[in-house]
Amino acid sequence: MRMVIVDRELALVPVDPNDPVRGALELRSPGVVAGLVALFEQVWHAARPFGGEASQDEQGLTAQERELLRLLAAGNTDEFQAGVQATRRGWV
């Protein structure tokens, strides 16, 4: 989501993320701005250089693959049988 945060006091977010020409909201509420700053910092912390290789754990899994397996283990389903393949490879 595109947004602009200024001095941790003002945030501009799109009225409609799918149609940026509709305008933006100016947010000054400290709680809302603090939440958007926290969201930005979390995404920034998890970011990696564009085009860079994803880091893998000792089993050769990326963070995204580990999260997918966590969701499958929690009972979420998929239509491509990723859980079966993960079991066959010894990941779960």
Beta strands, then each sheet from edge to edge (+ up, - down):
strand 1: 4-6
strand 2: 10-14
strand 3: 24-27
sheet 1: 1+ 2- 3+
end
